[in-house]
């Protein structure tokens, strides 16, 4: 499959579109099953994910914590606003970054749309940032490349 396409449809949004060679139920499972998530949502090389928790229901909370060997930590926490099985997930998301320079972070609203055509599932992710500067900071981290790393791991899970 082609790598994820990263677009900026507005000054506060990032859109990431990725196609998976599998039916929607298989891709949905990769995004919503905690055991599957632990296999693909690992972060970049040199990072681990010691915490991966999820109560997958409207109002349920989730927490993912990524750690690096230098002691840096990224926590992603939030709750689910909307769930339409095999179609859509809307979630609040807060990123907290802790490193030698202190702590920083931002809050976003993330929408995942799942669409299947001819056994190819397209996942469109729209991330709404509180400001254009927060969006630009996120883009500067290489977030698209990091997301693609995880998506390639999903490709491997699907092939199993």
C-alpha positions as CSV (number, residue, x, y, z in Angstrom):
1,X,0.0,0.0,0.0
2,X,1.0,3.6,-0.5
3,X,2.4,5.5,2.5
4,X,0.0,7.7,4.5
5,X,-0.8,11.0,2.8
6,X,-0.7,14.0,5.1
7,X,-2.7,17.1,4.2
8,X,-3.6,20.4,6.0
9,X,-7.3,21.1,5.0
10,X,-7.4,24.1,7.3
11,X,-5.0,26.1,9.5
12,X,-5.9,24.0,12.5
13,X,-6.3,20.6,11.0
14,X,-4.2,17.7,9.8
15,X,-5.7,15.0,7.7
16,X,-4.0,11.7,7.3
17,X,-5.3,9.2,4.7
18,X,-4.1,5.6,4.6
19,X,-5.3,2.6,2.6
20,X,-5.1,-1.0,4.0
21,X,-5.4,-4.2,1.9
22,X,-8.1,-5.7,4.1
23,X,-11.8,-5.5,4.8
24,X,-13.0,-2.9,7.2
25,X,-13.7,-5.3,10.1
26,X,-10.1,-6.4,10.1
27,X,-8.8,-2.8,10.1
28,X,-11.4,-1.7,12.7
29,X,-10.1,-4.5,14.9
30,X,-6.5,-3.3,14.7
31,X,-7.7,0.2,15.8
32,X,-10.0,-1.0,18.6
33,X,-8.7,-4.2,20.1
34,X,-6.2,-3.5,22.9
35,X,-4.0,-6.5,22.1
36,X,-3.7,-5.5,18.5
37,X,-2.9,-1.9,19.4
38,X,-0.1,-3.1,21.7
39,X,1.4,-4.8,18.6
40,X,1.4,-1.9,16.2
41,X,1.3,1.4,18.3
42,X,4.9,1.2,19.5
43,X,6.3,4.6,18.5
44,X,9.6,5.2,16.7
45,X,12.7,2.9,17.1
46,X,14.2,3.3,20.6
47,X,10.8,3.9,22.2
48,X,8.5,1.5,24.1
49,X,4.9,1.7,25.2
50,X,4.7,0.5,28.8
51,X,1.1,1.7,29.2
52,X,-1.7,0.9,26.8
53,X,-5.1,1.0,28.3
54,X,-8.5,1.5,26.7
55,X,-12.2,1.4,27.7
56,X,-13.7,1.3,24.2
57,X,-17.1,2.8,24.6
58,X,-18.6,6.3,24.4
59,X,-17.4,8.1,27.5
60,X,-14.7,5.5,28.0
61,X,-11.1,6.6,28.6
62,X,-7.8,5.6,27.1
63,X,-4.2,6.1,28.0
64,X,-1.0,5.3,26.0
65,X,2.4,6.2,27.4
66,X,5.6,6.0,25.3
67,X,9.1,6.1,26.9
68,X,12.5,6.5,25.4
69,X,15.9,5.4,26.8
70,X,16.8,9.0,27.6
71,X,13.9,9.3,30.0
72,X,11.6,11.3,27.7
73,X,7.9,10.4,27.9
74,X,4.9,11.1,25.8
75,X,1.5,10.4,27.3
76,X,-1.6,10.3,25.1
77,X,-4.9,10.3,27.1
78,X,-8.5,11.0,26.3
79,X,-12.0,9.8,26.0
80,X,-14.3,8.5,23.3
81,X,-17.0,11.0,22.2
82,X,-18.6,9.0,19.4
83,X,-18.3,5.4,18.1
84,X,-20.1,4.0,15.0
85,X,-18.9,0.4,14.6
86,X,-16.7,-0.1,11.6
87,X,-17.4,3.5,10.4
88,X,-16.3,6.2,12.8
89,X,-14.5,7.1,16.0
90,X,-14.3,10.6,17.5
91,X,-12.1,11.1,20.6
92,X,-10.7,13.8,22.7
93,X,-6.9,13.5,23.0
94,X,-4.4,15.2,25.2
95,X,-0.7,14.9,24.5
96,X,1.7,15.5,27.4
97,X,5.4,15.5,26.5
98,X,8.0,15.2,29.4
99,X,11.7,15.5,28.7
100,X,14.8,17.3,29.9
101,X,13.3,20.6,28.9
102,X,10.2,20.2,31.0
103,X,6.6,19.4,30.2
104,X,4.5,20.6,27.3
105,X,1.4,19.4,25.5
106,X,-1.8,20.2,23.6
107,X,-5.3,19.0,23.3
108,X,-7.0,17.8,20.1
109,X,-10.1,16.2,18.7
110,X,-9.4,13.2,16.5
111,X,-11.9,11.7,14.1
112,X,-11.2,8.4,12.3
113,X,-13.4,7.5,9.3
114,X,-13.3,3.9,8.0
115,X,-14.5,3.2,4.4
116,X,-14.2,-0.1,2.5
117,X,-14.3,-0.5,-1.3
118,X,-13.3,-3.8,-3.0
119,X,-11.8,-5.2,0.2
120,X,-9.5,-2.1,0.5
121,X,-10.2,0.0,3.7
122,X,-9.4,3.6,3.7
123,X,-8.8,5.2,7.1
124,X,-9.1,9.0,7.1
125,X,-7.9,10.7,10.3
126,X,-8.7,14.3,10.9
127,X,-6.9,15.9,13.9
128,X,-8.3,19.3,15.0
129,X,-5.7,21.4,16.9
130,X,-6.5,24.4,19.2
131,X,-4.5,26.8,17.0
132,X,-2.4,26.9,13.8
133,X,0.8,27.1,15.8
134,X,-0.1,23.9,17.7
135,X,-0.8,22.2,14.4
136,X,2.4,23.4,12.9
137,X,4.4,22.2,16.0
138,X,2.8,18.8,15.6
139,X,3.7,18.6,11.9
140,X,7.3,19.6,12.7
141,X,7.7,16.5,14.9
142,X,7.4,14.2,11.9
143,X,4.0,12.9,13.1
144,X,3.1,11.7,9.6
145,X,6.2,9.5,9.5
146,X,5.5,8.2,13.0
147,X,1.9,7.3,12.1
148,X,3.1,5.5,8.9
149,X,5.5,3.4,11.0
150,X,2.5,2.1,13.0
151,X,0.4,1.7,9.9
152,X,3.2,-0.5,8.3
153,X,2.9,-2.7,11.5
154,X,-0.9,-2.9,10.9
155,X,-0.1,-4.1,7.3
156,X,2.1,-6.9,8.9
157,X,-0.7,-7.8,11.3
158,X,-3.2,-8.0,8.5
159,X,-0.9,-10.2,6.5
160,X,-0.6,-12.8,9.3
